Amino acid sequence: MNNIFEIKKFYIIIFVFSLLSLLIALYIEFYLGYSPCKLCIYQRIPYLIAIFITFLGISYSKNLIWLYLLLITFFSSFLLSGYHFGIEQEIFNEFSGCTGNSINIVDKNELLKLLNSEVNTCKNVDFRIFGLSLATINFLLSFVIFILILRVIKNEKNK
């Protein structure tokens, strides 16, 4: 019985962390006024998925499938934020969705509207915390959470 309580606590911690991450991203975007790039938006998806998985994990905590799904989720977050970090450091080239160069607009008014709008590319870092971009912070935290989930899975299998 104690084991189930511990795993439920772990799911609650991941839930709170994921929820806080999303709320902080939304606060930075809407309250502080920093526009996210497309990869910044994509990096929110694993946290939404993690919130859903943690609900299932809390409800059905005897099943290890939820830990494996969280592992895959945070590994994908690690890869996505690592790619974004690589773009910021100019290790990788931006994909066409970041630059806005792949736009096929035939309407003159839509083209003018697009030209007048501010296009936020994925390599520009407008907001930093302790000198680190949010992609860098996400990259590091996703890696740490991935390792923690691996350890929890190992502990659960050994019981």
C-alpha positions in Angstrom: 0.0 0.0 0.0 2.9 2.4 0.8 4.3 1.8 -2.7 1.1 3.0 -4.4 1.1 6.1 -2.3 4.6 6.9 -3.3 3.9 6.5 -7.0 0.8 8.6 -6.7 2.9 11.3 -5.1 5.3 11.1 -8.1 2.4 11.5 -10.5 1.2 14.6 -8.5 4.7 16.1 -8.6 4.9 15.7 -12.4 1.3 17.1 -12.7 2.2 20.2 -10.7 5.5 20.7 -12.6 3.8 20.3 -16.0 0.9 22.7 -15.0 3.4 25.3 -13.6 5.5 25.1 -16.7 2.5 25.8 -18.9 1.2 28.6 -16.7 4.7 30.2 -16.6 4.8 30.0 -20.4 1.4 31.6 -20.7 2.3 34.3 -18.2 5.4 35.2 -20.2 3.5 35.3 -23.4 0.3 37.1 -22.4 1.2 39.1 -19.3 4.8 40.0 -20.1 4.1 40.3 -23.8 6.8 38.1 -25.3 5.7 36.3 -28.5 6.7 32.7 -28.7 8.0 31.1 -31.9 6.4 28.0 -33.4 8.9 25.7 -31.6 8.1 27.3 -28.3 4.4 26.5 -28.9 5.2 23.0 -29.9 7.2 22.5 -26.7 4.1 23.0 -24.7 2.4 19.9 -26.1 4.4 17.3 -24.1 3.4 19.2 -20.9 -0.3 19.0 -21.9 0.1 15.3 -22.6 1.9 14.8 -19.3 -1.0 16.4 -17.4 -3.4 13.9 -19.1 -1.1 10.9 -18.4 -0.6 11.9 -14.7 -4.4 11.8 -14.2 -4.5 8.3 -15.6 -1.4 7.4 -13.6 -3.0 8.5 -10.3 -6.2 6.7 -11.1 -4.5 3.5 -12.3 -1.2 3.6 -10.5 -0.6 -0.1 -10.4 -0.1 -0.1 -14.2 3.5 0.8 -15.4 2.2 1.9 -18.8 1.7 5.4 -17.5 5.3 5.7 -16.4 6.4 4.5 -19.8 4.2 7.0 -21.5 5.6 9.8 -19.3 9.1 8.6 -20.2 8.3 8.9 -23.9 6.6 12.2 -23.4 9.6 13.8 -21.6 12.0 12.2 -24.0 10.2 13.9 -26.9 10.2 17.1 -24.9 14.0 16.7 -24.5 14.5 16.1 -28.2 12.2 19.0 -29.3 13.8 21.5 -26.8 17.2 20.2 -27.8 16.5 20.9 -31.4 15.2 24.4 -30.5 18.4 24.9 -28.4 20.5 23.8 -31.3 18.7 26.3 -33.6 19.4 29.1 -31.1 23.1 28.1 -30.9 23.1 27.9 -34.7 24.0 24.2 -34.6 21.0 23.4 -36.7 19.3 25.4 -39.4 15.8 26.7 -38.8 13.0 24.6 -40.4 10.9 26.5 -42.8 8.0 26.9 -40.3 10.3 29.0 -38.1 11.4 31.5 -40.6 8.1 32.1 -42.4 9.8 31.7 -45.8 7.5 29.0 -46.9 4.4 31.1 -47.1 2.1 30.7 -50.1 -0.3 33.7 -50.0 -2.1 34.7 -53.1 -4.3 37.4 -51.6 -2.6 40.8 -51.6 -4.2 41.9 -48.3 -3.1 38.8 -46.5 0.5 39.4 -47.8 0.5 43.0 -46.6 -0.9 41.9 -43.2 1.9 39.3 -42.9 4.6 41.8 -43.9 3.4 44.2 -41.3 3.3 41.6 -38.6 6.3 40.7 -36.5 7.7 37.3 -37.4 9.4 35.7 -34.4 12.0 33.2 -35.6 13.1 30.2 -33.6 16.7 31.4 -33.2 15.9 34.7 -31.7 15.8 34.6 -27.9 13.8 37.5 -26.5 13.3 36.2 -23.0 15.9 34.7 -20.7 16.0 33.5 -17.1 19.4 33.6 -15.4 20.9 34.1 -18.8 19.3 30.9 -20.2 16.6 30.8 -22.9 13.4 29.0 -22.1 14.4 26.3 -24.7 17.6 25.7 -22.8 15.8 25.5 -19.5 13.2 23.1 -21.0 16.0 21.0 -22.5 17.7 20.6 -19.1 14.5 20.0 -17.1 13.2 17.5 -19.6 16.4 15.5 -19.3 16.3 15.6 -15.5 12.6 14.5 -15.5 13.4 11.8 -18.1 16.1 10.4 -15.8 13.8 10.6 -12.7 11.1 8.6 -14.6 13.7 6.0 -15.6 14.7 5.6 -11.9 11.1 5.3 -10.8 10.4 2.7 -13.4 13.5 0.8 -12.3 12.4 1.0 -8.6 8.9 -0.2 -9.5 10.2 -3.1 -11.5 12.4 -4.2 -8.6 9.5 -4.3 -6.1 
